[in-house]
Amino acid sequence: MTSIAPERLADVFVEVADTLVTDFDLIEFLQTVTTRAAELVDASAAGLLLGDHRGQLHFMAASDERTKLLELFQVQSREGPCLDAFRDGAPVVNSELDNGSQRWPQFAPRAVAAGFRAVHAFPLRLRGETIGALNLFGTEGGRMEPADVHVIQALADVATIGILQERAVRRAEVVAEQLQGALNSRVAIEQAKGALAQIHGIDVDTAFERLRSYARNHHLRLSELAHTIIDDPDSAPELTTA
Amino acid sequence: MRDRMGSVAQVQALIENESLSDGEEAGTVSWLRRLCGAASRALPASGAGISLMVDGDSMGVVAAASDGSSRVLEELQFTLGEGPCMDAHSSRRPVLASDLRHTDSMRWPVYSPAAFDQGVRAVFAFPLQMGAARLGVLDVYRDRVGPLSADALSQALTFAEVAVSTLLAGQESGPDDFADTHLGDALEYRSVLYQAQGMVMIQLGVSLEEAIVRLRAHAYAHDRSLGEVTRDVVERRLTLERDEP
């Protein structure tokens, strides 16, 4: 049995579906998915990676964006449960990190050093196509219930449908356009984090928090705000004045 | 998944195979011209062009084209004030218009018929950018209707990546510098590279484009990897000085 209350589950799926309005922001959508995935199964953190045109995984969004975690997501462009789930199109669950250094010699020791005991990865797939992976980290050992595995895979499937939704109704090009746009927005967010860190003499994690809360308080998209403060810092003086 | 790890090297080889024209000097401009030629041969397409865009403005300057009629097409959208190139620049995404006569005719009511008259049936515009740094657009023209295949799309995106590297490498350094650019294999440290770029932009009061050039110049001058230098910048062990090489 799953430990997740049915009402909670229904709410999450409705919320995720509700984000998929016309011209939604892919990065914000993926932030919602990762945050809710982590909450549903009491994971410490969840992150999401998408493959680019070369099949190279890129970090896109996480429930928690501390630098330590960012590195754990990014190292998986080379090896780790996300890369395995992405390549094989199958979930990688209940991997014991303590014994994982043979399978993932670079990833596992780093994840353990960051305080994690368990890691899970779910492919984002639709009809034979895998476009990325959803990653969950836990500080407790112990196995993920089969019912919970099912729920998280279902959430990953909904995310995939969300990303690819326009493919069926419009044109294949739209997916490529949106994905490329989101990959580039992610770069701009990192650049904006660096700029804010330098302006205020703070670390990049704190810079991200400021960026995110400013976006929320002003009902701006995170990616648009990142582009804006670099193009024209004066447009958000509360954020960009030291 | 699609495994195309080698495609940057493959695209560079395709560009190198394009010969210099008579009297053409080796340099950024001729490299971009050969890039357009290689792209139109490889994808394949009827032509390709690169325009450099002025930020916050929908005006551009044609930097290179595979042939005379592609150069005319590049200029056409600036003359008419609309087109896929300008949309790709402003939306910061590729604009893939695979049927100018039908599905895409309403997107650009002036441009589409004009391009159609020049024999163009499909246009694919790829922004040349690195996060918030926007340099220009690579336009690929086809004389037949239809989308790019997945392989051609991937290759076109790689041509765009190589064009970005060329533009950021500046006049001084040649295309051999690619190994140490953001296209290198240190994917896991990418976020640090972009963060350092933002920090140096503020430290030196320069553009993002200039910031990455300065970071690379520092790494080169001190015989260190770009990854080490950017990490030191983000962790505040290193501050670039204005008068550094």
HADDOCK unambig.tbl for C-alpha pairs under 7 A between the chains (distance, minus, plus):
assign (segid A and resid 53 and name CA) (segid B and resid 154 and name CA) 5.07 0.50 0.50
assign (segid A and resid 54 and name CA) (segid B and resid 2 and name CA) 6.14 0.50 0.50
assign (segid A and resid 54 and name CA) (segid B and resid 3 and name CA) 5.95 0.50 0.50
assign (segid A and resid 54 and name CA) (segid B and resid 4 and name CA) 4.83 0.50 0.50
assign (segid A and resid 54 and name CA) (segid B and resid 5 and name CA) 6.19 0.50 0.50
assign (segid A and resid 54 and name CA) (segid B and resid 154 and name CA) 6.65 0.50 0.50
assign (segid A and resid 55 and name CA) (segid B and resid 1 and name CA) 5.72 0.50 0.50
assign (segid A and resid 55 and name CA) (segid B and resid 2 and name CA) 5.04 0.50 0.50
assign (segid A and resid 55 and name CA) (segid B and resid 3 and name CA) 5.61 0.50 0.50
assign (segid A and resid 55 and name CA) (segid B and resid 4 and name CA) 6.87 0.50 0.50
assign (segid A and resid 71 and name CA) (segid B and resid 188 and name CA) 6.44 0.50 0.50
assign (segid A and resid 74 and name CA) (segid B and resid 188 and name CA) 4.44 0.50 0.50
assign (segid A and resid 75 and name CA) (segid B and resid 188 and name CA) 4.79 0.50 0.50
assign (segid A and resid 77 and name CA) (segid B and resid 187 and name CA) 6.84 0.50 0.50
assign (segid A and resid 77 and name CA) (segid B and resid 188 and name CA) 6.80 0.50 0.50
assign (segid A and resid 87 and name CA) (segid B and resid 1 and name CA) 6.15 0.50 0.50
assign (segid A and resid 130 and name CA) (segid B and resid 1 and name CA) 6.51 0.50 0.50
assign (segid A and resid 173 and name CA) (segid B and resid 96 and name CA) 6.06 0.50 0.50
assign (segid A and resid 177 and name CA) (segid B and resid 93 and name CA) 5.57 0.50 0.50
assign (segid A and resid 177 and name CA) (segid B and resid 94 and name CA) 5.13 0.50 0.50
assign (segid A and resid 177 and name CA) (segid B and resid 95 and name CA) 6.54 0.50 0.50
assign (segid A and resid 178 and name CA) (segid B and resid 93 and name CA) 6.91 0.50 0.50
assign (segid A and resid 180 and name CA) (segid B and resid 93 and name CA) 6.11 0.50 0.50
assign (segid A and resid 181 and name CA) (segid B and resid 92 and name CA) 6.08 0.50 0.50
assign (segid A and resid 181 and name CA) (segid B and resid 93 and name CA) 4.62 0.50 0.50
assign (segid A and resid 184 and name CA) (segid B and resid 130 and name CA) 6.70 0.50 0.50
assign (segid A and resid 184 and name CA) (segid B and resid 131 and name CA) 4.96 0.50 0.50
assign (segid A and resid 185 and name CA) (segid B and resid 131 and name CA) 5.93 0.50 0.50
assign (segid A and resid 187 and name CA) (segid B and resid 130 and name CA) 6.96 0.50 0.50
assign (segid A and resid 187 and name CA) (segid B and resid 131 and name CA) 4.51 0.50 0.50
assign (segid A and resid 187 and name CA) (segid B and resid 194 and name CA) 6.43 0.50 0.50
assign (segid A and resid 188 and name CA) (segid B and resid 131 and name CA) 3.97 0.50 0.50
assign (segid A and resid 188 and name CA) (segid B and resid 132 and name CA) 4.95 0.50 0.50
assign (segid A and resid 190 and name CA) (segid B and resid 191 and name CA) 5.93 0.50 0.50
assign (segid A and resid 190 and name CA) (segid B and resid 194 and name CA) 5.48 0.50 0.50
assign (segid A and resid 190 and name CA) (segid B and resid 195 and name CA) 5.04 0.50 0.50
assign (segid A and resid 191 and name CA) (segid B and resid 194 and name CA) 4.93 0.50 0.50
assign (segid A and resid 191 and name CA) (segid B and resid 195 and name CA) 4.72 0.50 0.50
assign (segid A and resid 191 and name CA) (segid B and resid 197 and name CA) 6.17 0.50 0.50
assign (segid A and resid 191 and name CA) (segid B and resid 198 and name CA) 4.38 0.50 0.50
assign (segid A and resid 192 and name CA) (segid B and resid 198 and name CA) 6.02 0.50 0.50
assign (segid A and resid 193 and name CA) (segid B and resid 195 and name CA) 6.11 0.50 0.50
assign (segid A and resid 194 and name CA) (segid B and resid 195 and name CA) 4.04 0.50 0.50
assign (segid A and resid 194 and name CA) (segid B and resid 196 and name CA) 5.89 0.50 0.50
assign (segid A and resid 194 and name CA) (segid B and resid 197 and name CA) 6.97 0.50 0.50
assign (segid A and resid 194 and name CA) (segid B and resid 198 and name CA) 4.41 0.50 0.50
assign (segid A and resid 194 and name CA) (segid B and resid 199 and name CA) 4.62 0.50 0.50
assign (segid A and resid 195 and name CA) (segid B and resid 198 and name CA) 4.29 0.50 0.50
assign (segid A and resid 195 and name CA) (segid B and resid 199 and name CA) 4.64 0.50 0.50
assign (segid A and resid 195 and name CA) (segid B and resid 201 and name CA) 6.96 0.50 0.50
assign (segid A and resid 195 and name CA) (segid B and resid 202 and name CA) 6.01 0.50 0.50
assign (segid A and resid 197 and name CA) (segid B and resid 199 and name CA) 6.95 0.50 0.50
assign (segid A and resid 198 and name CA) (segid B and resid 199 and name CA) 5.16 0.50 0.50
assign (segid A and resid 198 and name CA) (segid B and resid 202 and name CA) 6.49 0.50 0.50
assign (segid A and resid 199 and name CA) (segid B and resid 202 and name CA) 6.83 0.50 0.50
assign (segid A and resid 227 and name CA) (segid B and resid 132 and name CA) 5.33 0.50 0.50
assign (segid A and resid 230 and name CA) (segid B and resid 132 and name CA) 6.71 0.50 0.50
